[in-house]
Amino acid sequence: MAKSFIVIGLTDTHQPSFTDEVMKVIRDGRVFSGGKRHHEIVGGLLPASSSWIDITVPLDHVFSAYQELFNKGVESIIVFASGDPLFYGFANTIKREMPDAGIKLYPTFNSLQMLAHRLVIPYHDMHIVSLTGRPWKEFDRALIEGFYKIGVLTDREHHPGAIAQRMTDYGYNDFTMYVGEHLGNPEKERVTKHSLDEAMKETFDYPNCILLVSSSAVRKPKKFGLPDHEFLLLDGREKMITKMPIRLLTLQALELNCRKNFWDVGFCTGSVSIEARLLYPHLNIVSFEKREEGARLMEGNSRKFGALGITTLIGDFLKMDITSLEKPDAVFVGGHGGRLKEMMSKIYSVLEPGGCIVMNSVTSQSHELFLDAAKELKMKIEPTLHVALNEYNPIDILKAVKR
């Protein structure tokens, strides 16, 4: 039997105004579904004999209930959703979970559209990020990529104050924050303007959304190569950092523009991870360091350069449980403590096919160890890049690819 959904968009008003067509759909409906807040809004309009399915996590239970009803002969389920159901909305979830189901939509304005309308700010050039039930990743990426107008869908964890705090922690201070609370509800709606410092001190009602507007309407140019002297160093030792020209050649060898998950093993100051994060903000980056001091250096340098979103793990890499991490497709070995073969074997066990391991070698011994390990693992060894930089020892950039 064909499955179909009718999805009706709502604003936050408790006195919704629907067209005659939508009101007929509601009057004729038998099964309805939505969040608890949606039921509060439309409950009085539903037929007395109708049933309601709450949309709560885990969604597997919700879709199992839908399927059970379809199996019993229900032809259509009417779902209430916020705003435009195709804008990070529940219609997308239906398409993913039940791709063969028919969907008819009755959308309304989404919250970011309404916020832009209230502020009379054009939104055709707005970069949109959803933090509703999602991690910081895409928001961090938007900041790093330099968008000057960012619309953000929030949740109770990623609220305006937390967002403002994250931005100031990493130096993204040149934004004004506009917050829209209960948009569409004439009794509770509030639209306010704040500096990031002000937003951190305020409390906002939920639901809300925000619009971030930079004082500059032009994206800031990215540095291609961060100056070595600007990094916080391990005990002030200049030799404990991958020098900028070598760093850039290393990133080229890793081919990070077409990679997804990058690991930096033995990051020390974090220079390779940070350069990678700023040049390739689409990457998921996990950085490992044995020294406890590495955590302070990574945090300080990440904040200094605005490199949000790097996952830092401190401890002995060979003793770590890495099975729960996303499998890497590019790995840089910045330090191995004389255990290079064991380290490469462990990396190889989770490395994606076609993924690569890159290492910079300053001694013939480490060079040979890398080649021996790669041969034992039956990896494809790429031609060595030999680089001499100023008064420093020559460096070999080594690369092996998992077949």
C-alpha positions in Angstrom: 0.0 0.0 0.0 1.3 3.5 -0.9 2.5 5.6 2.0 2.0 9.3 2.1 2.6 12.3 4.4 1.1 15.7 4.5 3.5 18.1 6.2 2.2 21.4 7.5 4.6 24.2 8.5 4.0 26.2 11.7 5.4 29.3 13.3 5.5 29.8 17.0 2.1 31.5 17.3 -0.6 29.7 19.4 -3.2 31.1 17.1 -2.2 29.7 13.7 -4.0 31.0 10.6 -4.4 28.3 7.9 -5.9 28.5 4.5 -9.2 26.8 3.8 -7.4 24.0 2.0 -5.2 23.3 5.0 -8.1 23.5 7.4 -10.0 20.9 5.3 -6.9 18.6 5.4 -6.9 18.9 9.2 -10.7 18.3 9.6 -10.4 15.2 7.4 -7.3 13.8 9.1 -7.2 10.7 11.2 -3.6 10.5 12.3 -1.4 13.4 13.3 2.1 13.8 14.4 4.6 16.4 15.6 6.6 17.7 18.5 5.0 18.5 21.9 5.2 22.2 21.2 3.4 21.6 17.9 0.6 19.7 19.7 0.2 22.6 22.1 -0.3 24.9 19.1 -2.8 22.8 17.0 -4.3 20.4 19.5 -7.6 22.4 19.7 -8.0 22.1 15.9 -7.7 18.3 15.6 -10.8 16.1 15.2 -11.9 14.5 18.4 -11.5 11.0 17.0 -8.0 11.5 15.8 -4.7 10.1 17.2 -1.4 11.8 17.8 2.2 10.4 17.5 4.8 12.5 19.4 8.0 13.0 17.4 10.7 12.3 20.0 14.2 10.7 19.8 15.1 8.1 19.0 13.3 8.6 15.7 13.4 4.9 14.9 10.5 4.4 17.2 8.5 7.2 15.5 9.0 5.7 12.0 8.2 2.2 13.3 4.9 3.6 14.6 4.3 5.2 11.2 5.0 2.0 9.4 2.7 0.0 11.7 -0.1 2.4 10.9 0.5 2.1 7.2 0.5 -1.6 7.5 -3.0 -1.4 9.2 -4.4 0.5 6.3 -3.8 4.2 7.2 -3.3 6.0 3.9 -1.9 9.3 5.1 -0.3 10.8 8.2 -0.4 14.6 8.8 2.7 15.9 10.3 3.2 19.4 11.8 6.7 20.8 11.6 8.4 24.2 12.2 8.7 26.7 9.4 9.6 25.2 6.0 9.7 21.4 6.5 12.4 21.2 3.8 14.6 23.7 5.5 16.6 21.4 7.9 13.1 20.1 8.6 11.2 16.9 9.2 10.3 16.5 5.5 14.0 15.8 4.9 13.9 13.1 7.6 10.9 11.5 6.0 12.7 11.4 2.6 15.6 9.8 4.2 13.8 7.2 6.3 10.9 6.4 3.9 12.2 7.4 0.5 9.2 5.7 -1.3 6.6 7.7 0.6 4.7 10.5 -1.0 4.9 13.9 0.6 2.7 17.0 0.1 3.9 20.2 1.7 2.2 23.3 3.1 5.2 25.3 4.2 5.5 28.7 6.0 8.4 31.0 6.5 11.4 29.5 8.3 12.7 31.2 11.4 15.7 32.7 9.7 13.6 34.2 7.0 11.3 35.7 9.6 14.3 37.2 11.5 15.6 38.7 8.3 12.1 40.1 7.6 11.9 41.7 11.0 15.3 43.3 10.6 14.8 44.2 6.9 18.1 42.6 6.1 18.5 40.8 2.7 19.1 37.1 3.2 20.0 35.9 -0.3 23.7 36.0 0.7 23.2 34.5 4.1 25.3 31.4 4.8 23.1 29.0 6.9 24.2 26.6 9.6 22.1 24.3 11.7 23.3 23.5 15.2 20.0 21.9 16.2 21.0 18.5 17.4 24.2 18.8 15.5 27.9 19.3 16.5 29.9 22.6 16.0 31.6 21.3 12.8 29.7 23.3 10.1 29.5 26.4 12.2 33.3 26.3 12.8 33.7 25.8 9.1 31.6 28.9 8.3 33.7 31.1 10.5 37.0 29.8 9.1 35.8 30.2 5.5 35.1 33.8 6.3 31.3 34.2 5.6 30.3 37.7 6.7 26.5 36.9 7.2 25.7 33.7 9.0 22.2 32.5 9.9 22.2 29.9 12.7 19.5 27.5 13.9 20.1 26.9 17.6 19.2 24.4 20.3 19.3 24.5 24.1 23.0 23.5 24.1 24.1 25.6 21.2 22.3 28.8 22.5 23.3 32.4 21.6 25.5 32.8 24.7 27.4 29.6 23.9 27.9 30.6 20.3 29.1 34.1 21.3 31.6 32.5 23.7 33.0 30.1 21.1 33.4 33.0 18.6 35.3 35.2 21.1 37.5 32.3 22.3 38.8 31.9 18.8 39.1 35.6 17.9 36.0 36.0 15.7 35.0 39.2 17.4 33.9 41.5 14.5 30.3 40.3 14.4 27.0 41.7 15.6 24.5 39.1 16.8 20.8 39.5 16.2 18.6 37.1 18.1 15.0 36.2 17.3 12.9 34.5 20.0 9.5 32.9 19.5 9.3 34.3 16.0 5.7 34.3 14.8 4.2 34.4 18.3 2.8 38.0 18.7 2.8 37.6 22.5 6.3 36.4 23.0 8.3 37.4 19.9 11.4 39.4 20.6 14.2 40.5 18.3 17.3 42.0 19.8 20.8 43.2 18.7 23.9 42.4 20.7 27.7 42.6 20.7 29.2 39.1 21.3 30.2 40.2 24.8 26.6 41.3 25.5 25.2 38.0 24.2 27.4 36.0 26.6 25.7 37.7 29.5 22.1 37.5 28.3 19.5 34.8 28.7 17.3 34.0 25.8 14.0 32.1 25.5 13.9 29.0 23.4 13.1 28.6 20.5 15.4 31.1 19.0 17.6 31.6 16.0 20.4 34.1 15.3 21.9 36.1 12.5 25.6 37.0 12.7 26.7 40.0 10.6 30.4 40.9 10.3 31.5 44.6 10.4 33.2 43.8 7.1 31.2 42.7 4.1 34.3 41.3 2.4 35.8 37.9 3.3 39.2 38.3 5.0 42.1 36.9 2.9 43.6 33.7 4.2 47.3 33.5 4.9 48.9 30.7 2.9 51.5 29.7 5.4 51.4 30.8 9.1 54.5 32.5 10.4 56.6 30.2 12.6 57.4 32.9 15.1 53.7 33.5 15.9 53.3 30.0 17.3 53.6 29.2 21.0 56.5 26.7 21.1 57.4 23.8 23.3 59.8 25.3 25.9 60.5 28.0 23.4 62.5 25.6 21.2 62.3 26.8 17.6 63.3 23.4 16.3 60.2 21.8 17.8 58.0 23.0 15.0 57.6 21.9 11.4 58.8 25.0 9.5 56.3 26.8 7.3 57.7 25.9 3.9 58.1 22.3 4.9 54.6 22.4 6.5 53.0 23.5 3.2 54.9 20.9 1.2 53.8 18.3 3.7 50.1 19.3 3.4 50.5 19.1 -0.4 51.8 15.5 -0.1 48.8 14.6 2.1 46.5 15.9 -0.6 44.1 17.3 2.0 41.9 19.1 -0.5 40.4 15.7 -1.4 40.6 14.0 2.0 37.9 13.8 4.7 39.5 12.6 7.9 43.1 13.7 8.8 45.1 12.5 11.7 48.2 14.3 13.0 50.2 11.9 15.2 52.7 13.7 17.4 51.5 17.2 16.9 53.8 19.0 19.4 52.9 22.7 18.8 49.9 21.8 16.5 51.3 23.7 13.6 50.5 21.1 10.9 46.9 20.5 12.3 46.2 24.3 12.5 47.6 25.0 9.1 45.5 22.2 7.7 42.4 23.3 9.5 42.6 26.9 8.2 43.4 25.8 4.6 41.0 22.9 4.5 38.1 23.6 6.8 36.0 20.8 5.5 38.3 18.3 7.2 37.7 16.3 10.3 41.0 16.6 12.2 42.1 14.5 15.1 45.5 15.3 16.6 47.5 13.1 19.0 50.4 14.0 21.3 52.1 12.1 24.1 53.3 15.2 26.1 50.7 16.7 28.4 52.1 20.1 27.5 50.7 19.5 24.0 47.1 20.2 25.2 48.1 23.7 26.3 50.0 24.4 23.1 47.2 23.2 20.8 44.6 25.2 22.7 46.7 28.4 22.8 47.8 28.2 19.1 44.3 27.2 17.9 42.7 30.2 19.6 45.5 32.5 18.4 44.9 31.5 14.8 41.2 30.9 14.9 41.4 27.2 14.1 38.2 25.9 15.7 37.2 22.3 15.8 40.4 20.3 16.1 40.0 17.2 18.3 43.0 16.8 20.6 43.9 13.5 22.3 46.8 13.3 24.8 48.5 10.0 25.6 50.6 7.2 24.2 49.2 6.6 20.7 50.2 3.0 20.7 48.1 2.4 23.9 45.0 4.4 22.7 41.8 2.8 21.6 41.2 4.3 18.2 38.5 2.0 17.0 35.7 4.5 17.8 37.2 7.3 15.8 36.3 7.9 12.1 38.8 6.1 9.9 41.5 8.5 8.5 42.3 8.8 4.8 45.4 10.9 5.5 47.9 10.7 8.4 50.9 12.8 9.2 53.5 11.2 11.6 55.1 14.1 13.4 56.8 12.1 16.1 57.2 8.4 16.8 59.6 8.0 19.7 61.6 5.3 18.0 58.5 3.1 17.5 57.7 4.0 13.9 57.0 0.5 12.7 54.5 -0.2 15.4 52.9 3.2 14.9 52.6 2.7 11.1 51.1 -0.8 11.6 48.5 0.6 14.0 47.6 3.4 11.6 47.5 1.1 8.7 44.9 -1.1 10.5 42.3 1.8 10.3 43.6 3.7 7.3 41.0 3.9 4.4 42.1 2.2 1.2 43.8 4.9 -0.9 44.7 6.7 2.2 48.3 7.9 2.8 50.8 8.2 5.6 53.3 11.0 5.3 56.4 11.7 7.5 59.2 14.2 7.4 62.6 12.5 8.0 65.8 14.2 9.0 67.9 11.1 9.5 68.8 8.2 7.3 67.7 5.8 10.1 64.1 7.1 10.3 64.0 7.2 6.4 64.9 3.6 6.2 62.4 2.6 9.0 59.6 4.3 7.2 60.4 2.6 3.9 60.8 -0.8 5.6 57.5 -0.4 7.4 55.7 0.6 4.2 57.1 -2.4 2.4 56.1 -4.8 5.1 52.6 -3.4 5.0 52.6 -3.7 1.2 51.9 0.0 0.7 52.8 1.9 -2.4 55.8 4.1 -1.8 55.7 7.5 -3.5 58.9 9.3 -4.7 60.8 11.1 -1.9 60.8 14.9 -1.9 64.3 16.1 -0.6 64.2 19.6 0.8 67.0 21.8 2.1 65.9 24.9 4.1 68.3 27.6 5.2 70.7 26.4 7.9 68.5 23.5 8.9 69.3 19.9 8.1 67.9 18.6 4.8 64.5 16.9 5.2 63.0 14.0 3.2 59.2 14.2 2.9 58.1 10.5 2.7 54.8 9.2 1.6 53.2 5.7 1.4 49.7 4.9 0.1 47.5 2.0 1.2 46.6 -0.1 -1.8 
